[in-house]
């Protein structure tokens, strides 16, 4: 049996996380995302995400009733929920 020693393997440096969003957000969606971030700045990151997801769901439901959703609504839903909702 071979001795391996006491050296520990050093972990590889982590790569920064990248967003899964490939298409850029529309101007209206960027404004809404900035507004949500400004409102939730004092509440913490988790609460900002919850607020953003709630707004995204409300917009998806509201515009889903009338037929096809506008592109900016799909952008917000994709930003906060991760995928566009088909209603």
Residue frames as qw, qx, qy, qz and C-alpha x, y, z in Angstrom:
[[0.000, 0.889, 0.458, 0.000, 0.00, 0.00, 0.00],
 [0.431, 0.357, 0.010, 0.829, 1.30, 3.39, -0.96],
 [0.209, -0.605, -0.433, 0.634, 1.15, 6.38, 1.41],
 [0.284, 0.745, 0.420, 0.434, -0.51, 9.44, 0.02],
 [0.317, 0.129, -0.212, 0.915, 0.64, 12.04, 2.50],
 [0.080, -0.607, -0.595, 0.520, -1.19, 14.83, 4.24],
 [0.029, -0.146, 0.249, 0.957, -1.42, 17.36, 1.42],
 [0.399, 0.577, 0.599, -0.386, -4.87, 18.60, 0.67],
 [0.372, 0.392, 0.563, 0.625, -6.01, 19.29, -2.83],
 [0.036, 0.352, 0.141, -0.924, -6.67, 22.96, -3.42],
 [0.468, 0.618, 0.612, -0.155, -10.05, 23.67, -4.96],
 [0.386, 0.322, 0.439, 0.744, -10.13, 25.10, -8.43],
 [0.059, 0.242, 0.172, -0.953, -11.07, 28.80, -8.55],
 [0.361, 0.579, 0.710, -0.176, -14.74, 29.34, -9.25],
 [0.179, 0.270, 0.459, 0.827, -15.87, 30.99, -12.40],
 [0.246, 0.170, 0.285, -0.911, -18.27, 33.89, -11.97],
 [0.402, 0.449, 0.784, -0.146, -21.91, 33.00, -12.51],
 [0.044, 0.034, -0.457, -0.888, -23.36, 34.02, -15.80],
 [0.549, 0.281, 0.367, -0.696, -26.98, 34.76, -16.42],
 [0.475, 0.203, 0.833, 0.199, -28.92, 32.40, -18.61],
 [0.377, 0.811, 0.306, -0.327, -30.60, 35.31, -20.33],
 [0.579, 0.034, 0.453, 0.677, -29.20, 35.64, -23.83],
 [0.197, 0.673, 0.400, 0.590, -31.45, 38.24, -25.49],
 [0.159, 0.063, -0.314, 0.934, -31.14, 41.76, -24.08],
 [0.034, 0.610, 0.693, -0.381, -34.07, 43.22, -22.19],
 [0.184, 0.715, 0.406, 0.538, -36.22, 45.82, -23.85],
 [0.119, 0.385, -0.223, 0.888, -36.05, 49.42, -22.62],
 [0.595, -0.485, -0.078, -0.636, -39.38, 49.15, -20.77],
 [0.906, -0.251, -0.335, 0.059, -38.33, 45.89, -19.11],
 [0.566, 0.186, -0.365, 0.715, -35.02, 47.45, -18.02],
 [0.181, -0.476, 0.128, -0.851, -36.89, 50.34, -16.43],
 [0.792, -0.425, -0.163, -0.407, -39.18, 48.00, -14.51],
 [0.864, -0.074, -0.368, 0.336, -36.27, 45.82, -13.34],
 [0.325, 0.318, -0.307, 0.836, -34.41, 48.94, -12.18],
 [0.446, -0.500, 0.011, -0.742, -37.53, 50.14, -10.35],
 [0.897, -0.328, -0.271, -0.122, -37.95, 46.79, -8.57],
 [0.729, 0.068, -0.363, 0.577, -34.27, 46.83, -7.57],
 [0.053, 0.428, -0.209, 0.878, -34.59, 50.39, -6.25],
 [0.657, -0.486, -0.101, -0.567, -37.71, 49.55, -4.24],
 [0.942, -0.292, -0.164, -0.007, -36.18, 46.44, -2.73],
 [0.461, 0.598, -0.453, 0.474, -32.68, 47.87, -2.10],
 [0.239, -0.514, 0.543, -0.620, -33.24, 48.10, 1.65],
 [0.875, -0.164, 0.123, -0.439, -35.10, 44.79, 1.90],
 [0.532, -0.371, 0.750, 0.127, -32.34, 42.45, 0.77],
 [0.171, 0.296, -0.755, -0.560, -31.69, 40.40, -2.32],
 [0.051, 0.216, 0.975, -0.013, -34.10, 37.60, -1.48],
 [0.220, 0.626, 0.543, -0.514, -37.03, 39.95, -0.97],
 [0.219, 0.576, -0.306, -0.725, -36.21, 41.75, -4.23],
 [0.099, 0.106, -0.909, -0.391, -36.35, 38.48, -6.13],
 [0.101, 0.429, 0.868, -0.229, -39.67, 37.58, -4.50],
 [0.223, 0.670, 0.211, -0.676, -41.06, 41.00, -5.37],
 [0.180, 0.455, -0.575, -0.655, -39.81, 40.72, -8.97],
 [0.019, -0.083, -0.976, -0.201, -41.29, 37.26, -9.41],
 [0.172, 0.553, 0.696, -0.426, -44.62, 38.43, -8.05],
 [0.252, 0.654, -0.074, -0.709, -44.71, 41.35, -10.45],
 [0.119, 0.292, -0.797, -0.515, -43.70, 39.09, -13.34],
 [0.075, 0.278, 0.958, -0.022, -46.51, 36.64, -12.53],
 [0.225, 0.650, 0.460, -0.562, -49.09, 39.41, -12.26],
 [0.233, 0.581, -0.354, -0.695, -48.04, 40.88, -15.61],
 [0.053, 0.117, -0.927, -0.351, -48.06, 37.44, -17.26],
 [0.138, 0.440, 0.862, -0.211, -51.54, 36.71, -15.94],
 [0.221, 0.684, 0.235, -0.654, -52.92, 40.13, -16.85],
 [0.282, 0.563, -0.463, -0.624, -51.56, 40.23, -20.37],
 [0.082, -0.062, 0.979, 0.178, -52.17, 36.50, -20.87],
 [0.351, 0.495, 0.692, -0.391, -55.92, 37.03, -20.61],
 [0.380, 0.748, 0.018, -0.544, -55.95, 39.41, -23.56],
 [0.842, 0.538, -0.048, 0.016, -54.06, 37.12, -25.90],
 [0.791, 0.272, -0.194, 0.513, -50.42, 37.43, -26.79],
 [0.504, -0.750, -0.104, 0.416, -48.10, 39.06, -24.25],
 [0.290, 0.936, -0.196, 0.042, -45.99, 42.07, -25.27],
 [0.749, 0.367, -0.405, 0.375, -42.26, 41.49, -25.64],
 [0.007, 0.577, -0.478, 0.662, -41.41, 43.52, -22.54],
 [0.781, -0.362, 0.227, -0.455, -43.67, 41.33, -20.39],
 [0.976, 0.125, -0.160, 0.079, -41.97, 38.21, -21.75],
 [0.455, 0.556, -0.440, 0.538, -38.59, 39.83, -20.98],
 [0.353, -0.551, 0.430, -0.622, -39.56, 40.51, -17.37],
 [0.941, -0.167, 0.102, -0.275, -40.93, 37.00, -16.91],
 [0.869, 0.317, -0.275, 0.262, -37.75, 35.53, -18.40],
 [0.194, 0.627, -0.458, 0.600, -35.61, 37.73, -16.15],
 [0.427, -0.444, 0.490, -0.617, -37.31, 36.86, -12.85],
 [0.891, -0.067, 0.298, -0.337, -38.80, 33.43, -13.45],
 [0.439, -0.394, 0.745, 0.310, -36.34, 32.04, -15.95],
 [0.207, 0.174, 0.828, 0.492, -38.59, 31.12, -18.83],
 [0.338, -0.034, -0.152, -0.928, -41.46, 32.84, -20.60],
 [0.386, 0.219, 0.806, -0.392, -44.86, 31.66, -19.54],
 [0.178, -0.120, -0.689, -0.693, -47.24, 30.54, -22.23],
 [0.307, 0.240, 0.627, -0.675, -50.81, 31.40, -21.17]]
